[in-house]
Amino acid sequence: MRIAVFADVQNIYYTCKQAYGRSFNYRALWQQLSMSGQIVTACAYAIHRGDEQQLKFQDALRHIGFEVKLKPYIQRSDGSAKGDWDVGITIDVLETAATVERIVLLSGDGDFDLLLHKVRDRYGIEAEVYGVPRLTASSLINAASAFHPVDSSLLL
């Protein structure tokens, strides 16, 4: 089975920290998914702040096999921040869906529910979600062909 993985890095980071006080283990996920098929595409979407720890994390993702896509961190004049990858993730999923049998999305963001419905209906493929149970939108869980709760086996 050909698998494509799309990781909403900010969402997974903050939900794992909030729920468990721990970080997500991307290597454990990669190993788990590799047992059920061939990962042909893996993208991790992150915000570039340029700090040393973040650069090491991005290098670790690349070493595992992820293509790391970065957007600049934008601090607005009102103090709020911008760093959203929803459109980029959506475009990449839609461009990839016809070439795989399974899409895996790491996110709890309910904005992706329409995307999962679309790829499941249009391409007849599995569209699975990995997320922190109490911080994943119910609409996203319902849109997925399978929901995999992030638990201690996927945490550092």
C-alpha positions in Angstrom: 0.0 0.0 0.0 1.3 3.4 -1.0 1.0 5.9 1.9 1.3 9.7 2.0 1.9 11.4 5.3 1.1 15.1 6.1 2.1 16.5 9.5 0.7 19.7 10.8 3.8 20.2 13.0 2.5 23.2 15.0 -0.8 21.6 15.8 0.7 18.3 16.9 3.4 20.0 18.9 0.9 22.2 20.9 -1.7 19.5 21.4 0.8 16.9 22.7 2.4 19.5 25.0 -1.0 20.6 26.3 -2.5 17.1 26.8 0.6 15.2 27.9 3.5 17.7 28.5 5.5 15.6 26.0 6.6 15.8 22.4 5.4 13.7 19.5 7.6 10.8 18.3 7.8 11.1 14.5 10.2 8.2 14.3 7.8 5.9 16.1 5.0 7.0 13.7 7.2 6.3 10.7 8.1 2.8 11.9 4.4 2.1 12.7 3.2 3.3 9.2 6.1 1.5 7.4 4.8 -1.9 8.7 1.6 -1.4 6.8 2.9 -0.1 3.5 5.4 2.1 1.7 5.6 5.7 2.6 6.0 7.5 -0.8 5.4 11.0 0.4 5.9 12.6 3.8 5.7 16.3 4.4 6.1 18.2 7.7 4.7 21.7 7.7 6.3 24.0 10.2 7.0 27.7 11.0 10.6 29.0 10.7 11.7 31.0 13.6 15.4 30.3 13.1 16.3 29.1 16.6 18.9 26.4 17.1 16.6 23.8 18.8 14.0 24.2 16.0 16.7 23.8 13.3 17.9 20.5 15.0 14.3 19.3 15.1 13.8 20.0 11.4 17.0 18.2 10.6 15.8 15.2 12.6 12.6 15.2 10.6 14.6 15.2 7.3 16.7 12.4 8.6 13.6 10.3 9.3 12.4 10.9 5.7 10.1 13.9 5.9 10.3 16.8 3.5 10.2 19.9 5.7 8.2 22.8 4.4 8.7 26.1 6.2 6.8 29.4 6.4 8.2 32.4 8.1 6.9 33.3 11.5 5.1 36.6 11.2 4.6 38.8 14.2 1.8 41.3 13.5 1.9 44.9 14.8 -1.0 44.1 17.2 1.1 41.4 18.8 -0.7 38.4 17.3 1.2 35.9 15.2 0.6 34.2 11.8 1.9 30.9 10.7 -0.8 28.8 9.1 -0.2 25.9 6.7 -3.9 24.8 6.1 -4.0 25.9 2.5 -0.6 24.4 1.7 -1.4 21.1 3.3 -4.8 21.0 1.5 -3.1 21.6 -1.9 -0.5 18.9 -1.3 -3.1 16.4 -0.2 -5.3 17.0 -3.2 -2.3 16.8 -5.6 -1.1 13.5 -4.0 -4.4 11.7 -3.4 -4.7 10.2 -6.9 -1.3 8.5 -6.5 -1.7 6.7 -3.2 -4.1 4.3 -1.4 -3.8 6.0 2.0 -3.5 9.5 3.2 -2.4 10.0 6.8 -2.9 13.5 8.4 -1.4 14.4 11.7 -3.6 17.2 13.0 -6.5 17.9 15.2 -7.7 20.9 13.1 -11.4 20.6 12.2 -10.7 22.7 9.1 -9.5 19.6 7.4 -12.8 17.7 7.6 -13.9 18.8 4.2 -10.6 17.8 2.7 -10.8 14.3 4.1 -14.4 13.9 2.8 -13.3 15.1 -0.6 -10.3 12.7 -1.0 -12.3 9.8 0.3 -15.2 10.5 -2.1 -13.2 11.5 -5.2 -10.4 8.9 -5.0 -11.9 6.1 -2.8 -8.8 6.1 -0.6 -8.3 5.8 3.1 -7.9 9.2 4.9 -6.7 8.6 8.4 -6.0 11.0 11.2 -3.6 10.9 14.1 -4.4 13.4 16.8 -4.7 14.0 20.6 -8.2 12.6 21.4 -9.5 15.5 23.5 -8.0 18.2 21.3 -9.0 16.8 17.9 -12.2 18.3 16.4 -15.0 15.8 16.3 -15.8 16.8 12.7 -12.3 15.7 11.7 -12.6 12.4 13.5 -15.9 11.8 11.8 -14.5 12.7 8.4 -11.6 10.2 8.7 -11.8 6.6 7.6 -9.9 5.9 10.8 -8.8 8.0 13.8 -5.7 7.0 15.7 -5.4 8.6 19.1 -1.9 9.8 20.0 -0.9 7.9 23.1 2.2 7.1 25.0 3.5 4.8 22.2 3.8 7.9 20.0 5.3 10.3 22.5 8.9 11.0 23.5 
